[in-house]
Amino acid sequence: MFGSIGLPELIIILIIALLVFGPKKLPEVGKSVGRAIREFKKASDELRSKVEEEIQASEIKSDLEEVKSDLTDLQEGFTHLPETIKKDLENDEPEEGQKVT
């Protein structure tokens, strides 16, 4: 929880806090520090979730653009489909003298 702060360091910090604030003020200071840490953690969690939402939204936008591009290509293909079929049929028609099987 405290990263690289071990038990000996934590005890030294508590002793210094006890000397600086005194035994009567130490519980109040501890509560204030606890509230500050809780608020900081809450704010960092909110920030993390918003960043994740933005990343997800940008991924969805790029996927949507890709789908739009694919649909445009498909629509263009369907637009030219009658012409392509007509050309294919003209090329496949038997010439005079050819036998139709």
C-alpha positions as CSV (number, residue, x, y, z in Angstrom):
1,M,0.0,0.0,0.0
2,F,2.8,2.4,0.9
3,G,5.1,1.4,-1.9
4,S,8.6,1.1,-0.7
5,I,7.9,2.3,2.9
6,G,8.5,-0.6,5.3
7,L,7.6,-1.0,8.9
8,P,10.7,0.7,10.3
9,E,10.2,3.8,8.2
10,L,6.5,3.9,9.1
11,I,7.3,3.8,12.8
12,I,9.8,6.6,12.4
13,I,7.2,8.7,10.6
14,L,4.7,8.1,13.4
15,I,7.2,9.0,16.1
16,I,8.0,12.3,14.3
17,A,4.3,13.0,13.8
18,L,3.7,12.4,17.5
19,L,6.5,14.8,18.4
20,V,5.3,17.5,16.0
21,F,1.6,17.4,16.6
22,G,1.4,15.9,20.1
23,P,-0.8,13.1,21.4
24,K,-4.0,15.1,21.4
25,K,-3.8,16.4,17.8
26,L,-2.5,13.1,16.3
27,P,-5.9,11.4,15.9
28,E,-7.3,14.5,14.1
29,V,-4.3,14.7,11.8
30,G,-4.6,11.0,11.1
31,K,-8.3,11.4,10.2
32,S,-7.5,14.3,7.9
33,V,-4.7,12.4,6.2
34,G,-7.0,9.4,5.7
35,R,-9.7,11.6,4.2
36,A,-7.2,13.3,1.9
37,I,-5.9,9.9,0.7
38,R,-9.4,8.7,0.2
39,E,-10.3,11.7,-1.8
40,F,-7.2,11.5,-3.9
41,K,-7.8,7.8,-4.6
42,K,-11.4,8.6,-5.6
43,A,-10.3,11.4,-7.9
44,S,-7.6,9.2,-9.5
45,D,-10.2,6.4,-10.0
46,E,-12.6,8.8,-11.7
47,L,-9.8,10.1,-13.9
48,R,-8.7,6.6,-14.9
49,S,-12.3,5.6,-15.7
50,K,-12.8,8.7,-17.9
51,V,-9.6,8.1,-19.7
52,E,-10.6,4.5,-20.4
53,E,-14.0,5.7,-21.6
54,E,-12.4,8.2,-24.0
55,I,-10.0,5.5,-25.3
56,Q,-13.0,3.1,-25.8
57,A,-15.0,5.9,-27.6
58,S,-12.1,6.7,-29.9
59,E,-11.8,3.0,-30.8
60,I,-15.5,2.8,-31.5
61,K,-15.2,5.9,-33.7
62,S,-12.4,4.4,-35.7
63,D,-14.4,1.2,-36.1
64,L,-17.4,3.1,-37.2
65,E,-15.4,5.0,-39.8
66,E,-14.1,1.7,-41.1
67,V,-17.6,0.3,-41.4
68,K,-18.8,3.5,-43.2
69,S,-15.9,3.1,-45.6
70,D,-16.8,-0.6,-46.2
71,L,-20.4,0.3,-46.8
72,T,-19.5,3.0,-49.3
73,D,-17.3,0.5,-51.2
74,L,-20.2,-2.0,-51.1
75,Q,-22.7,0.6,-52.3
76,E,-20.4,1.6,-55.2
77,G,-20.1,-2.1,-56.1
78,F,-23.8,-2.4,-56.2
79,T,-24.2,0.7,-58.3
80,H,-21.9,-0.7,-61.0
81,L,-23.3,-4.3,-60.8
82,P,-25.9,-3.9,-63.6
83,E,-23.2,-2.6,-66.0
84,T,-20.8,-5.4,-65.0
85,I,-23.5,-8.1,-65.5
86,K,-24.5,-6.6,-68.9
87,K,-20.8,-6.6,-70.1
88,D,-20.4,-10.2,-68.9
89,L,-23.5,-11.3,-70.7
90,E,-22.4,-9.6,-73.9
91,N,-19.0,-11.3,-73.7
92,D,-20.6,-14.7,-73.1
93,E,-23.1,-14.5,-76.1
94,P,-22.2,-17.1,-78.8
95,E,-21.1,-15.7,-82.1
96,E,-22.7,-16.7,-85.4
97,G,-21.8,-20.2,-86.3
98,Q,-20.9,-21.2,-82.8
99,K,-22.8,-24.1,-81.3
100,V,-24.7,-23.4,-78.0
101,T,-24.3,-26.2,-75.5
